Amino acid sequence: MSLRQKVLSGLIWTSGTRLLGQIVTWAITIVVIRLLSPSDYGLLAMATVFLNFLIHMSEGGLGAALVQAPEGDDLKLRGVFGAVILFHSALFVLLVGAAPTIGQFFEEDHLVLIIRVLALQLLIAMFGIIPSALLTRMLDFKRLSIVALTGALCGSLSTLGLALSGYGVWALVVGSLITSLWNTVAINVLSPFLKWPDFSLRGTRKLITFGAQLTAARALWMVYSQADIFIAGKLLGRELLGFYSVAMHLASLPVQRISVIINQVAFPAFARTQDDPVAVSKYLLKTLRVLGFLAFPVLWGVSSIAPEIVAVLLGPKWEVATIPLYLLPLVMPLSLLSTFLNTAIQGIGRSGVVFMNVLTACLVMPGAFWIGAHWGLFGLCVAWVLGFPLVLIVNLRRMLPLVALRLRDVLAALAPAVLTSAGMYAAVSIARYLAADGLGAPVRMALLIGVGAASYGALVWTANRAAVYEIVELFSLERVRGKFGRSKTQ
């Protein structure tokens, strides 16, 4: 099977199975949010600030190093396994020991036990890193997608059952643990790695060096990506943090799901084409056009109907989340594009550039969050909207020469999606002003979604029809083109 066929197969499997899973898990998420309180989500956000940081560091970048490196022998794999076990175990001990200090910092005694229970994920996950990396290197997205789908469903159903039983924040904690446990067991059933770890680390120096650079970048990325939660938890308290974290969760759900799909496929694909700059730039621009076509209308659409989403899906106790849900989705498409571009650069072996990109974000965003949080949730969200585009522009100037592209190439690739999505947003806003204000929230939401879909469809057909054909061509469905009597796009 050619690289293109493997990438397309990977996209089909990952997007198809994740879409199936998300139809169920998104519905469950909404029900759970309605059952639990903002304080429950605020507590979980405080507990996971440090856990997420350590999880992203936990493998030492060795999983990604295995994907990027040529085929390795058993000795090298055993050495990586040994390094992963040592690293995970050390981080587990560190987090368990630091739990009381974290609780004192946030002035929340309940955090201590929550953090110590969640820390078990570090011990669970270490047994799934090697099987997952090997499947990713082989572009075997079918089995990876099966694991992700079943894990998401299992964890979501567990969370729902516990929330219905009145367990509060513990429903979220136990559901997270069950997801981690299921994923680790399932990946080992589908792709068992039955080798004894080698703690001497022989033959792994090159992998550890690559992984160390990547881990440093991940550590900095987590500093800036978790800084908003850290600062909001300290300055605003757990209830306002709960409103913010749920709004961020809803705003970033499409980003997380799309980025996981794209990055899972893109990193090994770029790793395999890293010696062909023409192919890299071609794939990169095409993927940017596809991502823009999907991300901008979905996320700006969420922003355009934020009051209706909160009123209909979350309920009146979550009304404070409306302003964050207005603002955060505006910048989320750029976050998705940034994640993809960093994945592409990492895939061609330039982890040092990824480190500099993340360092830039780390220097800018936490300060912006700290300043913004003094104006409450609104200020915190404005910090995202104003700060992140500046970071992205600086990083683009660093990345694009490596793939033989210019800033105007990227802007030209994204402009049609941005303009058509802005037109859609304007149409929804006008419809609310002219006709929808007097309607009930469910009817108003349905009407505005219809207006948004119709206006975006009309604008795309008028001004960005080539993007539709490009997506059709991407999935080898050229026969659909023939029905419209159009020639192939450039």
LUMFI-974338 format. One record per residue (C-alpha): residue number from 0; residue in one letter; x, y, z. Coordinates in Angstrom, 1 decimal, padded with zeros to 4 digits, m for minus. Layout:
// residues N
PT pos code      x      y      z
PT NUM    A      X      Y      Z
...
END
This chain:
// residues 490
PT pos code      x      y      z
PT   0    M  000.0  000.0  000.0
PT   1    S  001.4  003.4 m001.0
PT   2    L  001.9  006.2  001.5
PT   3    R m001.1  008.1  000.1
PT   4    Q m003.3  005.1  000.5
PT   5    K m002.1  004.5  004.0
PT   6    V m002.7  008.1  005.0
PT   7    L m006.2  008.1  003.4
PT   8    S m007.0  004.8  005.0
PT   9    G m005.8  006.3  008.3
PT  10    L m008.0  009.3  007.9
PT  11    I m011.0  007.2  007.1
PT  12    W m010.5  004.9  010.0
PT  13    T m009.6  007.5  012.6
PT  14    S m012.3  010.0  011.5
PT  15    G m015.0  007.4  011.0
PT  16    T m014.5  005.6  014.3
PT  17    R m014.0  008.8  016.3
PT  18    L m017.1  010.3  014.7
PT  19    L m019.1  007.3  015.8
PT  20    G m017.6  007.5  019.3
PT  21    Q m018.2  011.3  019.5
PT  22    I m021.9  011.0  018.7
PT  23    V m022.2  009.0  021.9
PT  24    T m019.6  010.6  024.1
PT  25    W m020.6  014.2  023.3
PT  26    A m024.2  013.4  024.3
PT  27    I m022.9  011.8  027.5
PT  28    T m020.7  014.8  028.2
PT  29    I m023.6  017.2  027.9
PT  30    V m025.7  015.0  030.3
PT  31    V m022.9  014.8  032.8
PT  32    I m022.3  018.6  032.7
PT  33    R m026.0  019.1  033.5
PT  34    L m025.8  016.7  036.4
PT  35    L m022.6  018.1  038.0
PT  36    S m021.8  021.6  039.3
PT  37    P m019.3  024.2  038.1
PT  38    S m017.4  023.5  041.4
PT  39    D m017.0  019.9  040.4
PT  40    Y m015.4  020.8  037.1
PT  41    G m013.3  023.5  038.8
PT  42    L m011.9  020.9  041.2
PT  43    L m011.0  018.5  038.4
PT  44    A m009.4  021.3  036.4
PT  45    M m007.2  022.2  039.4
PT  46    A m006.3  018.5  039.9
PT  47    T m005.4  017.9  036.3
PT  48    V m003.2  021.0  035.8
PT  49    F m000.1  019.1  037.2
PT  50    L m001.2  015.7  036.1
PT  51    N m001.6  016.8  032.4
PT  52    F  001.8  018.4  032.6
PT  53    L  003.5  015.2  033.9
PT  54    I  001.5  012.9  031.5
PT  55    H  002.8  014.9  028.5
PT  56    M  006.3  014.6  029.8
PT  57    S  005.9  011.0  031.1
PT  58    E  007.3  009.1  028.1
PT  59    G  010.2  011.4  027.7
PT  60    G  009.3  011.9  024.1
PT  61    L  010.4  008.3  023.4
PT  62    G  007.1  007.3  021.8
PT  63    A  007.3  010.0  019.2
PT  64    A  011.0  009.2  018.8
PT  65    L  010.2  005.6  018.0
PT  66    V  007.7  006.8  015.3
PT  67    Q  010.2  009.2  013.7
PT  68    A  013.2  006.8  013.8
PT  69    P  013.9  004.0  011.4
PT  70    E  013.0  000.4  012.4
PT  71    G  014.6 m000.6  015.7
PT  72    D  015.7 m003.9  017.0
PT  73    D  014.4 m005.7  020.1
PT  74    L  017.3 m004.4  022.3
PT  75    K  016.5 m000.8  021.4
PT  76    L  012.8 m001.4  022.1
PT  77    R  013.5 m003.0  025.5
PT  78    G  015.8 m000.1  026.4
PT  79    V  013.0  002.4  025.5
PT  80    F  010.6  000.3  027.6
PT  81    G  013.0  000.4  030.6
PT  82    A  013.4  004.2  030.2
PT  83    V  009.6  004.7  030.1
PT  84    I  009.1  002.6  033.2
PT  85    L  011.8  004.5  035.2
PT  86    F  010.4  007.9  034.0
PT  87    H  006.8  007.1  034.7
PT  88    S  007.5  005.7  038.2
PT  89    A  009.6  008.7  039.2
PT  90    L  006.8  011.1  038.1
PT  91    F  004.2  009.1  039.9
PT  92    V  006.1  009.4  043.2
PT  93    L  006.7  013.1  042.5
PT  94    L  003.0  013.8  042.0
PT  95    V  001.8  011.8  045.0
PT  96    G  004.3  013.6  047.2
PT  97    A  003.4  017.0  045.9
PT  98    A m000.4  016.6  046.3
PT  99    P m000.6  018.3  049.7
PT 100    T  001.4  021.3  048.5
PT 101    I m000.9  021.6  045.5
PT 102    G m004.0  021.5  047.7
PT 103    Q m002.5  024.2  049.9
PT 104    F m001.7  026.4  046.9
PT 105    F m005.3  026.3  045.6
PT 106    E m006.7  026.3  049.2
PT 107    E m008.7  023.1  048.4
PT 108    D m008.1  020.2  050.8
PT 109    H m010.2  017.9  048.6
PT 110    L m007.5  018.0  045.9
PT 111    V m005.0  015.8  047.8
PT 112    L m006.9  012.5  047.4
PT 113    I m008.1  013.4  043.9
PT 114    I m004.6  014.1  042.7
PT 115    R m003.2  010.9  044.2
PT 116    V m005.9  008.7  042.6
PT 117    L m005.5  010.4  039.2
PT 118    A m001.7  009.9  039.5
PT 119    L m002.4  006.1  039.0
PT 120    Q m002.7  007.0  035.3
PT 121    L  001.0  007.4  035.1
PT 122    L  001.6  003.8  036.2
PT 123    I m001.2  002.5  033.9
PT 124    A m000.2  004.3  030.8
PT 125    M  003.5  003.3  030.7
PT 126    F  002.6 m000.2  029.5
PT 127    G  000.8  001.2  026.4
PT 128    I  003.4  003.5  025.0
PT 129    I  005.5  001.0  023.1
PT 130    P  002.6 m000.8  021.4
PT 131    S  001.0  002.5  020.5
PT 132    A  004.2  003.9  019.0
PT 133    L  004.8  000.8  016.9
PT 134    L  001.3  000.8  015.5
PT 135    T  001.6  004.5  014.7
PT 136    R  004.9  003.9  012.9
PT 137    M  003.2  001.2  010.8
PT 138    L  000.3  003.6  010.1
PT 139    D m002.0  000.9  011.5
PT 140    F m004.8  003.4  012.4
PT 141    K m007.5  000.8  012.3
PT 142    R m006.4 m000.8  015.6
PT 143    L m005.5  002.5  017.2
PT 144    S m009.0  003.8  016.3
PT 145    I m010.7  000.8  017.8
PT 146    V m008.8  001.3  021.1
PT 147    A m009.7  005.1  021.1
PT 148    L m013.3  004.4  020.3
PT 149    T m013.9  001.7  022.9
PT 150    G m011.9  003.6  025.6
PT 151    A m013.9  006.8  025.1
PT 152    L m017.2  004.9  025.3
PT 153    C m016.2  002.9  028.3
PT 154    G m014.9  006.0  030.2
PT 155    S m017.9  008.1  029.3
PT 156    L m020.5  005.5  030.3
PT 157    S m018.7  005.0  033.6
PT 158    T m018.7  008.7  034.3
PT 159    L m022.4  008.9  033.4
PT 160    G m023.3  006.1  035.7
PT 161    L m021.4  007.6  038.6
PT 162    A m022.7  011.1  038.0
PT 163    L m026.3  009.7  038.0
PT 164    S m025.5  008.0  041.3
PT 165    G m024.5  011.3  042.9
PT 166    Y m020.7  010.9  043.1
PT 167    G m019.9  014.4  042.0
PT 168    V m016.3  015.1  041.0
PT 169    W m015.4  011.5  041.6
PT 170    A m017.5  010.5  038.6
PT 171    L m015.0  012.5  036.5
PT 172    V m012.0  011.1  038.3
PT 173    V m013.0  007.4  038.1
PT 174    G m014.2  007.8  034.5
PT 175    S m010.7  009.2  033.5
PT 176    L m009.0  006.2  035.3
PT 177    I m011.2  003.7  033.5
PT 178    T m010.5  005.2  030.1
PT 179    S m006.7  005.0  030.8
PT 180    L m006.9  001.4  032.0
PT 181    W m009.1  000.3  029.1
PT 182    N m006.8  001.9  026.5
PT 183    T m003.7  000.3  028.0
PT 184    V m005.2 m003.2  028.2
PT 185    A m006.8 m002.9  024.7
PT 186    I m003.6 m001.7  023.0
PT 187    N m001.7 m004.6  024.5
PT 188    V m004.4 m007.1  023.4
PT 189    L m004.4 m005.8  019.8
PT 190    S m000.6 m005.3  019.6
PT 191    P  001.2 m007.1  022.5
PT 192    F  004.7 m006.1  023.3
PT 193    L  006.0 m009.0  025.4
PT 194    K  009.6 m008.0  026.0
PT 195    W  011.4 m007.6  029.3
PT 196    P  012.5 m004.0  029.9
PT 197    D  016.2 m003.3  029.7
PT 198    F  017.1 m000.7  032.4
PT 199    S  020.6 m000.3  031.1
PT 200    L  019.2  001.9  028.3
PT 201    R  021.7  000.4  025.8
PT 202    G  021.3  001.5  022.2
PT 203    T  018.7  004.2  023.0
PT 204    R  021.0  007.3  023.3
PT 205    K  019.9  008.8  019.9
PT 206    L  016.2  008.1  020.7
PT 207    I  016.6  009.6  024.2
PT 208    T  018.3  012.7  022.7
PT 209    F  015.5  013.3  020.2
PT 210    G  012.9  012.5  022.9
PT 211    A  014.6  014.9  025.4
PT 212    Q  014.3  017.8  022.9
PT 213    L  010.7  016.9  022.3
PT 214    T  010.0  016.5  026.0
PT 215    A  011.4  020.0  026.7
PT 216    A  009.1  021.4  024.0
PT 217    R  006.2  019.5  025.6
PT 218    A  007.0  020.8  029.0
PT 219    L  007.0  024.4  027.8
PT 220    W  003.8  023.7  025.8
PT 221    M  002.1  022.4  028.9
PT 222    V  003.3  025.5  030.9
PT 223    Y  001.5  027.8  028.5
PT 224    S m001.5  025.6  027.7
PT 225    Q m002.2  024.9  031.4
PT 226    A m001.3  028.4  032.6
PT 227    D m004.8  029.7  032.1
PT 228    I m006.2  026.9  034.4
PT 229    F m003.5  027.5  036.9
PT 230    I m004.0  031.2  037.0
PT 231    A m007.8  031.1  037.0
PT 232    G m007.8  028.5  039.8
PT 233    K m005.6  030.8  041.9
PT 234    L m007.2  034.1  041.1
PT 235    L m010.8  033.3  040.3
PT 236    G m011.6  030.3  042.5
PT 237    R m013.0  026.8  041.7
PT 238    E m016.5  027.9  040.6
PT 239    L m015.4  030.5  038.0
PT 240    L m012.7  028.0  036.9
PT 241    G m015.5  025.4  036.5
PT 242    F m017.4  027.8  034.1
PT 243    Y m014.2  028.5  032.2
PT 244    S m013.0  024.9  032.0
PT 245    V m016.4  023.7  030.6
PT 246    A m016.5  026.5  028.1
PT 247    M m013.0  025.7  027.0
PT 248    H m013.9  022.0  026.9
PT 249    L m016.8  022.7  024.6
PT 250    A m014.9  025.2  022.5
PT 251    S m011.9  022.9  022.1
PT 252    L m013.8  019.6  021.6
PT 253    P m013.7  019.9  017.8
PT 254    V m010.1  021.0  017.9
PT 255    Q m009.1  018.1  020.1
PT 256    R m010.9  015.6  018.0
PT 257    I m009.7  016.9  014.6
PT 258    S m006.1  017.5  015.8
PT 259    V m005.9  014.0  017.2
PT 260    I m007.1  012.5  013.9
PT 261    I m004.8  014.7  011.8
PT 262    N m001.7  014.5  014.0
PT 263    Q m002.0  010.7  014.4
PT 264    V m001.9  010.4  010.7
PT 265    A  000.3  013.4  009.8
PT 266    F  003.3  012.8  012.1
PT 267    P  004.3  009.4  010.6
PT 268    A  003.4  010.6  007.1
PT 269    F  005.7  013.6  007.3
PT 270    A  008.4  011.5  008.9
PT 271    R  008.3  009.2  005.8
PT 272    T  008.5  012.2  003.4
PT 273    Q  011.0  014.3  005.4
PT 274    D  013.7  014.0  002.6
PT 275    D  011.3  015.3 m000.1
PT 276    P  010.7  019.1  000.6
PT 277    V  008.4  019.4 m002.4
PT 278    A  006.1  016.6 m001.1
PT 279    V  006.2  018.1  002.4
PT 280    S  005.1  021.5  001.3
PT 281    K  002.4  020.1 m001.0
PT 282    Y  000.9  017.9  001.7
PT 283    L  001.1  020.7  004.2
PT 284    L m000.8  023.3  002.1
PT 285    K m003.4  020.8  001.1
PT 286    T m004.0  019.8  004.7
PT 287    L m004.2  023.5  005.8
PT 288    R m006.9  024.1  003.2
PT 289    V m008.9  021.1  004.4
PT 290    L m008.5  022.0  008.1
PT 291    G m009.5  025.6  007.4
PT 292    F m012.6  024.4  005.5
PT 293    L m013.6  022.3  008.5
PT 294    A m012.4  024.2  011.5
PT 295    F m013.4  027.8  010.9
PT 296    P m017.1  027.3  010.2
PT 297    V m017.6  024.7  013.0
PT 298    L m015.8  026.8  015.6
PT 299    W m017.0  030.2  014.6
PT 300    G m020.5  028.6  014.3
PT 301    V m020.2  027.5  018.0
PT 302    S m019.3  031.1  018.9
PT 303    S m022.2  032.6  016.9
PT 304    I m024.8  030.5  018.9
PT 305    A m023.1  030.5  022.3
PT 306    P m026.1  031.8  024.3
PT 307    E m028.3  029.1  022.7
PT 308    I m025.8  026.3  023.4
PT 309    V m025.6  027.3  027.1
PT 310    A m029.4  027.7  027.5
PT 311    V m030.4  024.5  025.6
PT 312    L m027.6  022.1  026.3
PT 313    L m026.2  023.1  029.7
PT 314    G m029.1  024.7  031.5
PT 315    P m029.5  028.0  033.5
PT 316    K m026.9  027.2  036.2
PT 317    W m024.2  027.4  033.5
PT 318    E m025.2  030.9  032.2
PT 319    V m021.9  032.4  033.3
PT 320    A m020.1  030.2  030.7
PT 321    T m021.8  032.1  027.8
PT 322    I m019.1  034.8  027.5
PT 323    P m016.2  032.3  027.4
PT 324    L m018.1  030.3  024.8
PT 325    Y m018.5  033.4  022.7
PT 326    L m014.8  034.3  022.7
PT 327    L m012.7  031.1  022.9
PT 328    P m014.0  029.4  019.7
PT 329    L m012.8  032.5  017.7
PT 330    V m009.2  031.6  018.3
PT 331    M m009.5  027.8  018.3
PT 332    P m009.0  027.3  014.6
PT 333    L m005.6  029.0  014.9
PT 334    S m004.8  026.6  017.7
PT 335    L m005.6  023.7  015.5
PT 336    L m003.5  025.0  012.7
PT 337    S m000.6  025.6  015.0
PT 338    T m000.8  022.1  016.4
PT 339    F m000.7  020.6  012.9
PT 340    L  002.2  022.8  011.7
PT 341    N  004.2  021.8  014.8
PT 342    T  003.4  018.2  014.1
PT 343    A  004.7  018.6  010.5
PT 344    I  007.9  020.2  011.6
PT 345    Q  008.4  017.6  014.2
PT 346    G  007.8  014.9  011.6
PT 347    I  010.6  016.1  009.4
PT 348    G  012.9  015.8  012.4
PT 349    R  013.2  019.5  013.4
PT 350    S  012.2  019.1  017.1
PT 351    G  014.5  022.1  018.0
PT 352    V  012.3  024.4  016.0
PT 353    V  009.2  023.0  017.7
PT 354    F  011.0  023.8  021.0
PT 355    M  011.5  027.4  019.9
PT 356    N  007.9  027.7  018.9
PT 357    V  006.6  026.6  022.2
PT 358    L  009.1  028.8  024.0
PT 359    T  007.6  031.8  022.2
PT 360    A  004.1  030.8  023.4
PT 361    C  005.4  030.1  026.9
PT 362    L  006.9  033.6  027.1
PT 363    V  003.8  035.4  025.9
PT 364    M  000.7  033.6  026.9
PT 365    P  001.1  033.1  030.7
PT 366    G  001.7  036.8  031.2
PT 367    A m001.3  037.6  029.0
PT 368    F m003.4  035.2  031.1
PT 369    W m002.2  036.8  034.4
PT 370    I m003.1  040.3  033.2
PT 371    G m006.4  039.2  031.7
PT 372    A m007.6  037.3  034.8
PT 373    H m007.7  040.5  036.8
PT 374    W m010.7  041.4  034.7
PT 375    G m012.4  038.0  035.4
PT 376    L m013.4  035.4  032.8
PT 377    F m013.8  038.0  030.1
PT 378    G m010.3  039.3  030.5
PT 379    L m008.9  035.7  030.5
PT 380    C m010.6  034.9  027.3
PT 381    V m009.6  038.2  025.6
PT 382    A m006.0  037.2  026.5
PT 383    W m006.4  034.1  024.3
PT 384    V m008.0  036.1  021.4
PT 385    L m005.4  038.8  021.3
PT 386    G m002.3  036.9  022.4
PT 387    F m002.4  033.7  020.5
PT 388    P m002.5  035.1  016.9
PT 389    L  000.6  037.1  017.7
PT 390    V  002.4  034.0  018.9
PT 391    L  001.3  032.1  015.7
PT 392    I  002.6  034.8  013.4
PT 393    V  006.0  034.8  015.0
PT 394    N  006.2  031.0  014.9
PT 395    L  005.1  030.9  011.2
PT 396    R  008.0  033.0  010.2
PT 397    R  010.3  030.5  011.9
PT 398    M  008.7  027.3  010.5
PT 399    L  007.7  028.1  006.9
PT 400    P  011.2  028.4  005.4
PT 401    L  011.9  024.9  006.5
PT 402    V  009.1  023.6  004.2
PT 403    A  009.8  026.0  001.3
PT 404    L  006.7  028.1  002.0
PT 405    R  006.0  031.8  002.7
PT 406    L  003.5  033.5  005.0
PT 407    R  001.5  034.6  002.1
PT 408    D  001.2  031.0  000.9
PT 409    V m000.5  030.0  004.2
PT 410    L m002.7  033.1  004.2
PT 411    A m003.8  032.4  000.6
PT 412    A m004.6  028.8  001.6
PT 413    L m006.7  029.9  004.5
PT 414    A m008.3  033.1  003.2
PT 415    P m011.3  031.4  001.5
PT 416    A m012.3  029.5  004.6
PT 417    V m011.9  032.6  006.8
PT 418    L m014.0  034.8  004.6
PT 419    T m016.8  032.4  004.0
PT 420    S m016.9  031.6  007.7
PT 421    A m017.0  035.3  008.6
PT 422    G m019.9  035.7  006.2
PT 423    M m021.7  032.8  007.9
PT 424    Y m021.2  034.5  011.3
PT 425    A m022.6  037.7  010.0
PT 426    A m025.6  036.0  008.6
PT 427    V m026.3  034.3  011.9
PT 428    S m026.0  037.5  013.8
PT 429    I m028.4  039.3  011.5
PT 430    A m030.9  036.5  011.7
PT 431    R m030.8  036.7  015.5
PT 432    Y m031.4  040.5  015.4
PT 433    L m034.1  040.4  012.8
PT 434    A m036.2  037.3  013.6
PT 435    A m034.9  035.1  016.4
PT 436    D m034.9  037.2  019.5
PT 437    G m038.5  036.6  020.4
PT 438    L m038.3  032.8  020.0
PT 439    G m037.7  030.2  022.7
PT 440    A m034.1  029.1  023.0
PT 441    P m034.5  025.6  021.3
PT 442    V m036.4  027.0  018.3
PT 443    R m034.0  029.9  018.1
PT 444    M m031.0  027.6  018.1
PT 445    A m032.5  025.4  015.4
PT 446    L m033.2  028.4  013.3
PT 447    L m029.8  029.9  013.7
PT 448    I m028.1  026.6  012.9
PT 449    G m030.1  026.4  009.7
PT 450    V m029.2  029.9  008.7
PT 451    G m025.6  029.2  009.4
PT 452    A m025.5  026.0  007.4
PT 453    A m027.4  027.5  004.5
PT 454    S m025.3  030.7  004.4
PT 455    Y m022.0  028.8  004.6
PT 456    G m023.1  026.4  001.9
PT 457    A m024.1  029.2 m000.4
PT 458    L m020.9  031.1  000.2
PT 459    V m018.7  028.0 m000.3
PT 460    W m020.5  027.2 m003.5
PT 461    T m020.0  030.8 m004.7
PT 462    A m016.5  031.6 m003.5
PT 463    N m014.7  028.4 m002.3
PT 464    R m016.1  025.6 m004.5
PT 465    A m012.5  024.4 m005.2
PT 466    A m012.2  023.4 m001.5
PT 467    V m015.1  021.0 m001.9
PT 468    Y m013.5  019.4 m005.0
PT 469    E m010.2  019.2 m003.3
PT 470    I m011.7  017.2 m000.4
PT 471    V m013.5  015.0 m002.8
PT 472    E m010.3  014.4 m004.7
PT 473    L m008.4  013.7 m001.5
PT 474    F m010.6  010.7 m000.9
PT 475    S m010.4  009.5 m004.5
PT 476    L m014.0  010.2 m005.4
PT 477    E m013.4  011.9 m008.7
PT 478    R m016.6  010.5 m010.1
PT 479    V m018.5  013.0 m007.9
PT 480    R m016.8  015.8 m009.9
PT 481    G m018.2  014.5 m013.1
PT 482    K m021.7  015.1 m011.8
PT 483    F m021.0  018.8 m011.7
PT 484    G m019.3  018.9 m015.0
PT 485    R m016.2  020.5 m013.6
PT 486    S m012.5  020.1 m014.5
PT 487    K m010.0  019.1 m011.9
PT 488    T m008.8  021.8 m009.5
PT 489    Q m005.3  022.9 m009.5
END
